[in-house]
Amino acid sequence: MEHKTALILEGGAMRGLYSAGVIDVFMQNDIKVDVIYGVSAGALFGLNYKSRQVGRAIRYNLKYAKEKNYMGLYSLITTGDVMNRDFCFNKLVYELDKLDFEAYKNNPVEFYAVVTNMQTGKAEYIKIDDAEKDLEYFRASGSMPFVSNPVEIDGNSYLDGAISDAVPIKKALEADYKKIIVVLTKPFGHNRKKKSYLPYKLFYGKYPNLVETAKNSYKKYNETMELIEKYETDGNKIFVLRPSEFVNVKRVEKDTNKLQRIYDLGVSDCKNKLNQIREYLR
């Protein structure tokens, strides 16, 4: 285990295009990792590192951002999912901007998609070696609460991995990887505020463990940020990339200029730190 380098990709819906910019620079500059933990959008965009498809995430998001069948209110009203299942996990990956399933399978990088088990309320870290066979786990990881149907897999119901473990740094530290790169999608100092968990009780009352997890998720997130900042300050255990400025991107963003801007920020922030990243990995 000690030789391995882990990459953690936070979610954040369309803010995840920041991470897409980072991993494109990684691929273009031969920055290699052994293990990836992708949460929500971090899983959906991060899989392109394993399939070696530079530019794919920003390309299809710019092209289809305003397509009513891709993501948004029309899809939510007509299917119950804000992210259209047929468009995103059928047409897009097989026809419109094909995911290279073969390259994904042949790449030795280990990929874990983080999902939240609705019955237990706990995070599960699903190792996905075959993206085509396990595409539903990627969908589960990115299924935002209240605007997504639960994803049913093998008798379990799943939702967004960010509910239970938005940035799985503890998981990576416990695994004792030699190097850990964390890509966050909000600038330094961002914390979550306490919110009413009543919507969770109303929506997901039959899943008490999920409600309890959601109730405390802001606390866990803030503790995770504190831990990351501690390790970031204390030494060379982890390397953190985060947006150097705030870009106001909605969770379901239709403005392609904003999408391009958050992606470009990921590219420029990563390029500015390339030498430091190489030194850290060395």
N, C-alpha and C positions, 0 to 999 in steps of 0.2 A: 504493500500500500504506500510505503513512504516515498516512492518515486513519483507518485501521481499528482497531477495538477487538476484542480477542480474549478469550474466556471459556474457561478450562480447568476441566473438571470431573473430579476424581479419582473412582476407583471405591471399592470397599470393600464390595461386596454391599449388605446392608440398611443399612449406615451411609450409603449414597448418598442416603438420604432426607433427610439434612442438606442436601445440594445441592438436592434437590427443594424444600425449604423456602425456600432462598435464591432459586432462580429464580422461584418463585411471587411472592415479594416484588418481584423485578425486574419481572415482568409487571404486577403491580398498581400499580407506581409508575413505569411507563414508563421503566425503565432499559434502554437499548438497547445491544446489541452487534452486531458485523458478522460475527463468526466464532466458532464453538464447536468445541472439541476435547473430545469425550466419551470417557472410558475406562471400559469395563466398565459398572458401574451408572451411572456418569456419562453414558454414551451412552444407556442404556435409559431413564433418568429425564429426562435433559437434552433428549431429542427433543421433550418437551412444550413447551419454550420455542419451538421452531420451529413447532409446531402450535398454539401459543397456547392451551393447555388448562390453565388455572390449577386446581390442586388434584387433577388426575387421578392423579398418582403415589401420593399418600398415600391417596386414596380407594380405589383398587383394592387397594392393599396391605393396608389395614385390613380391607376386605371379604373378601378371599380368603386372608389369611395362614394360616388354619387349614384351608383346603381342600386335601385330600390330593393332588389333581391339579394344584395350582399349583406348589408347590416343596417339596422335602424328600425324605425317605428313601423314601417310597412311589414317587414318580416316578423316583428313582434306580434302585431295584430293578426297576421294571417297564419303564423305557425306556432306562436308561443315562445319563439326564440329570437332574441334581438340579432343574433348571428345566425344567418340562414343555413340550416344543416345541409340541404341539397346543394346550394350554391357553393358554400365554403369547403365542404368535405366530400363533394362529388365532382361537380363541374370544374371548380377551380383547380383541384389537385390532379384531375385526370385529363382535362381538356384545355382550359383557358390559360393556365400557367403551371404546367405539369410539375409535380413534385417528383424528383428522381429517387424513386423508392429503392432502386437497385444500388445506387451510390450510397444512400442512407444505410442500407443493410451491410454493405461491404466496408464501411468506415468503422474502424475499431473503437472509436470514441464511444464511451458508455453514456447513454442519455436517460435521465430520469425525469418524468413528468410528475409534478406534484398535484395531487387531487385531494379533495375533502370528502371523506366518507360520511354521508348524511346520517347513517344509523349510529356510528360511534362518535361523530364529531371530530375525528382525528385525521391528521394528514397521512396520506399514503404516498410513497415514493415509488412510482411504477417504472421499472427498467424496461425501456422499449427498444428492442433490437430490430424489430420489423415494423416500420411505420405504417405500412399498408394493413397489416393484420391488426394492429392496435391503434388505429386512427381514432377510435372512440375515446381513448384515454386522453389524447390531445384535446379533443372536443370537450371532455369533462373538465380538464384543467382550466379551460377558458370560458366555462359556462358561468357567467356572472349571476349572482343571486337576484331574485325578483324578476329578471328579464330573460330567464332561461328555464327550459324544462329540465328536471333532473335527468342525468344520463345514466341509464341502467346497463350495468355490465356484470355478468355472472351473479345475478341476484343481489347486487349492491347498487345503491343509488349514490351518485356523485355530483358534486358541484365544484366551483372554482377553488383551486388550491390555495389562493390567497386568503381565504377565510380562516384557514387553520395554520398555515405557515407561509407567509408572504415572501420571506427571504430566509431560506433554510440554511443559515450560517451555522447554527448549532449542530445540525445534521452533518455538515461537512467537517466541522471541528471534531466531532465525535469519531468520524471515520479516519481522522488523523492524516488527511492529505498533506503532502509536503508544502504545496503552494495552493492558495485559494484566491481567485479573482472574483470580486463581487461587482456586478453591474446594477446600479440602482437607477430608477427612472424619475426621481425627484431630487432637487438640489439639497445641499448640505443643510442640516437643521430641521428638515421636515419631520413633523410628528403627526400622529393621528389624534383627533379629538374624540372624546367620549360622545357616542351617539345613542339615541334611544334604540333599544333592541326590540321594541314593541312590533315593528314590521316583521321581524323574524318570528316572533311568537304567533303573529297572525298568519303568516305565509307557511311557516314550517312547524306548527305546533305539534305535529305528530313525530317530530324529530327533536326531542328535548336536548339531546347531547349536542346537536348542531346549534341550537339556540344558545346553549351555554357557551360554546366555543365562540360564536359570533359576539356574544355579550362582552367577552374578554379579549377580543381580537385586537382592539386598539392598544390595550395594555401590552400584549405580547409583541406587537409591532414596535412600540416605543422602546421596550426593553431590548429588542433586537437591534434597533438603531443605536442605542447606547453601547451595546456590546461591540457592534461594528466599529463605532468611533473609538472605543477603548483599544481594540486590537490594531486599528489603523494608526493610532498614536504611539502605541507601546513598542512596535517593532516591525518585523518584516513577515509576520505570519500571514497577513492578508494584504491584497492590493485592491483598492476601491476606485471604481469609475462611476461618476454621477454627473448629471447635467450641471454645467458651469454657470448656467443662467436659467431663469424660469421661463418656460414657454407654455402659454395657456392653451392646452390641448384637451378637448372634451373626451370622455370615455368612448363615445361614438362620434368621432370627428369627421365632418364632411368637407371641411376646408382643406383643399390639397396643398395650399401654401403653408399652412400650419404643419401638416404631415411632413412635408419636405423639410421644413425648418427644424423639427425635432430630430428627424433622421440625420440631417446635415450636422446638427450639434453633436450627435453621437460620433459621427465621422471625425469632426474636427477635434473634439475632446480627446478621442482615442489617438489620433495622429500626433497631437501635442504631447502625449504621454508615452508614445511608442518606445522611446529610449529607456524610460523608467520601467516600463513593462518588461522589456527585454532584460534589463539589469536585474529586476526582481526575479524573473524566471531562471536566470542564470545562477 
